[in-house]
Amino acid sequence: MSVVSSVLVPYASYLRVYEPLAAFREPERGHWTRYAQRADLPTAQDELRRSLADLVPTPPVAVPVHESGDAFVALLDGVVCVCPWRTRMRGWLAMSELGGLFPATVLDAVLPPVVRGQAAADHERWAERNPDARPWIRTTVWHVPVRWFVLFDDEEREYVTGGAAGDGRLLRYRTPMVQARRRLARALRTLRETVDEGPLTEGLVEVGRWLEEFHPRAMVELDYGGLVHALSGEQLAADRSAADVAEGIAALRSGDSDAAGVAYGRLADRWRAVRDLQSSN
């Protein structure tokens, strides 16, 4: 998480899972129960600021030395649910992806090889002791993966303009875990019946395996995160990506490949324009 934040945030999006307190064993359940009662719960901006602070030292702190004890908190049908940050774990996962994002010279300048090597060794030792660990938060940069939209319905879309200056903008979707799993399974079945195996199918399988790790009464959230600052208010207001994905899958299900192509074309054009901003930055 710290590594990704240092270079790519704020233009990142997030897929989060919030689990009910009952999903956690003691003593962690007790910790989150007390934590959720705090009046000063941290925000996504607080998480970002803490990550950026690790880049001040020389050499930079690639991955936090200690795991975060913070989480996002939400209510689902009156039930308190938490989404642990697990910043250290996410930092290790982010480091494993950096090689494909930056040239070696740039990567070495941001994070010297000795820093990356030490972090990798720490991760290997930690993974041996925690083979079943998984993150509650997934992150991507400069786009939202199509497979994430499959989990949501357009009616679950929340868009907050954030005032005239655009500060405080928010675009997110939230849905119960049971709905997310149902939509994913239905979409996967449609794709397997109508098109050849490909990146979207493989991505849905991988996301499905991840979701199966969580409590059935959990909540799934897709947050545009920092992408809301890369897009205009008009672009955000017009963004109905979940609806486009649902329309395309429904068209495939009914045998209308032309309509599916139109829906996918809208989606592809929208996100191609966003990703192009990365190279022009």
N, C-alpha and C positions, 0 to 999 in steps of 0.2 A: 504494500500500500504506500509506504513512504517513497519507494522508488518511482512508482507511477505518478504519484502526486507531484514529485519534484520536477518532472519534465512535461507531463501531459495535462494534468488538471489545471484549469477547471473544465476542460472540454471532455469530460467523461460522463458516462451514463452507468446506472447501477440496477442490478436485479437483486432484490433482497427478500429474505424469508424471515417473518416474525413468528416465533413459536410461543404457545401458551406456557405459563410457568410450570404446568404439569409435565411438560416435555423434558424438564431438566431434573437431574438427580441431585440429592443433597451432597455437599453443602452449596452447590451452585444455585439450586432453586432458592435457597434462603437469601443468597447474595442478590439475585435478581428481584426477589420480592421486596427487599429493602430498597434496592436501587430504584425501582419503578415508583416509589413513593417520594422520591426527591423532588424538590421544587425547582431545582436548577439543572434539569436534564440537558445534556449537550445536544447541539444541532449538527447537521451535516457540515456547516461552515466551521464549527469547532473542530470536528474531525480533520478537516482539510488543513486548518491552521496548525494543528499539532503535527501533522505529517510534514508540512513545509518547514517547521521549526527544526526538524532533524537534519535539514540540509545546510544549516548554518555552520556547524562545526567543521573542522578540517582535520582528517578526512571526514566526509559526510557520513551520517548514520544510515546505512542502507536499509536496515531492518531494526526495529526497536529491540532493545535488549530484553525487555519484559513484555509479556502479553498484556493487552489492554483489558481493563476491567469495566469498560464502558459499553453501552448498547443504545440502540434506538428503541423507543417504547411506543406502542400503539394499542388502541382498543379495537377488538373485533367482536361485535355483538356483546359488548359489556365485559369481555374477557381480556385481561392484560396480557399482551404478547410482547416479546422482546426479540431484538435482532442484534446479537453480540457483534461488536466490531471485529474482533479477532485480527487486529491490525498486524501483529507480527506474522501470523500465518499467511495473510494476504500479501504481505511484503515479500515473503519467500516465493509465493506463487507468481507474483509480478516479476520478480527477478528472472525467473525461468523463461519469461516471454520477451525480455528486452533485446535479446540477440537478433530477433527477427524484425525489430522496430527501428534500430539505429545502426549506422555504420560503426565499425569497431573503434575508429578514432574518436567519434562523438561519445560513444559509450564509455571509453576509457577516460575521457575528460570529465564526464559527469560522475562516474563511479570507477575509481581505479581498480585494476584487476585484483590487487591484494584485498580490497574491501569486498569485492564480489566473491572471491575465493573463500574468505572467512565466513561470509554469510551462507554460502552453499554448504560448507562443512557443518555449520551449526544446524542448518535445516536437515541435513542427512541424519545427524544424531537425534534430532527431535522427532523426525518421522519414524525412526525405528522404535521409539517409545510410544508413539501415538499413530499407529497405522490406520485407524478408522476416522481420524479427524477430517472435517470438511468445513469450508467457509459458509457463513450465512449470507455473504455478500459477494456478488460477481461484478466485475467492472470491465467496461470496454471504452475505447477512446474514439472520438470523432464520429461515432455512429451508434445506432441501437440495432443489434442483430435482429434479423427477420424472425428468427425462432423465438425470441422473447415476446414479440407481439402476439404470437399464436396463443399465448396463455390468457389473453385479456379480451374483453368486449369493449366496443366503442363507448357504451354507456358508463363504463367504469373510469373513463377519462376525466381527469381533474386538471383544469388550466386556470392558474392565477396570474393575472397580468403584472402585478407588483407595482402599480402606480405609473406615473408619467415617465419617470427615469428608468423604469425597467428593473429596478432593484427589487429583490424578493420574488422574481418570477418563479413559477413552479409549473411543471407539466409532469404528471404521473398517472399511473394506473394502479389500482389495488383490487385484489380478488381473493376469495377464500381458496385455500389449497385444493379442495375437492373440485372446484370449478376449473382451476388451472390444469389439473391432471386430466380431467374429462376432455377439455378442449385439445390438449396436446395429443391424447390418445386418438381422438377422432380425426385430427389433422394428419397424424402419422398414418392412420389407416387409409385415408383418402390418397395421400401421396404415394403410398406403396401400391395402391390399386390403379393409379393413373399415370405415374411418371417413373422413370428409372431412378434407382438409388443415386443420391447425390449429396452435396454439402448440406442442404436444408434437412433432408431426412436424417443424415448422420448427426446433425446438430440437435434435432429434436430428440433423438434417442439419448444423446448425452445429457441434455437438460432433464429429460424424464428420469434418468437414473439419479441425478442430483436431487430432484424433488422427492423421490421416494425415500430419501434419508431423513425426511422431516415429519413432524407430527401431522396427522390428517386434519387437525383443526387449526393449522397454521394459516398465515396470510402471506400472499406473494405480492410484492410491489415492484413496479418498473418506474424508475425515477430518471428523467432526462438529465438531472444533475446540472453540471456546468454547460451542457449543450444549449441551455436556454439563453446563455450569454453570447453564443455564437450565431444565433438566429434572430431575425427581426420579430417583432410582435405579430406582424401579418403572417409570417411563415409559421409561427407557432400556432396561431389561431386556425390556420388552414390545415395543419398537420393532423390527419386522421389515419395514421399508419395502421393501427390495429384494425380499423374498418376495412382498409385496403387488403390486408392479409386475409381477413375473414371472407371478404368478397371473392378473392382469388381462389381460396380453398373451396368455397361453396360452388363456384363456377366449375372447378375441376370435378367436384362430386356429381354435378349434373351433366357432365360431358361437354361443357362449353369451353373449349380450350382458348377460343378467341377472347372471350370475356375475362378469362383468367390472365391472359397475356396483357390485357389492358390494365387490369388492377395491379399486376406486378410491375408494369412499366411505370405507372405513377409512383409506386413505392421506390423503385430503383432510381428514377430521376431525382426524387426528393433527397435521398440519402447520398447519391453521387455528388450532388451539389454541396452537401455538408462536408463530405470527406475531402472534396477539392479545396476546402478552406485550409486544411492542414498544410498542404504544399504551398499555399500562398501566404502563410503566416510568417 
